[in-house]
Amino acid sequence: MTSSRPPFARRLRTLNWPLVVLLVLLALARPLASVAGLGDVLGRPLTPWLLIGAVSVVWVLLTNRRPEPDPMTTLTVTGLGHGLSVILVGAVHSLATGDWQAPLEQPLSLAPILVVSAGWGALCGLAARARQGR
């Protein structure tokens, strides 16, 4: 049985990379709000969950603004990029403050960050695909 889907490497080459970068930057709102102390505006855990929900909605809407041919891959890669950026922001914050509670201090936390972030992107990808009617 042959699949009608192109190989993953080819799908990666055809991604709308400027959109992926934009969506990753938008997702940095949550960790940057936490670093800036804004994570407690409405209390925890409400503020982070609201930010995650808002980012998710924006991801789906922007991915469907000009329908992407493969929203699942686009948003899964976006989630993975978000995980990498969270690790990077944590490292920069640790270097700047000397507070070594970032993921780099606990290397076993790196893989779960990437897996959860990619999973978040995949769930948003499913929502985007459903919204496109596929």
Protein Blocks (a to p, Z undefined) as FASTA:
>chain_A
ZZfbdcfklmmmmpcfklmmmmmmmmmmmmmmmmnopmmmnopaklmmmmmmmmmmmmmm
mmmmpacfblmlmmmmmmmmmmmmmmmmmmmmmmmnopacbfklmmmlmmmmmmmmmmmm
mmmmmmmmmmnoZZ
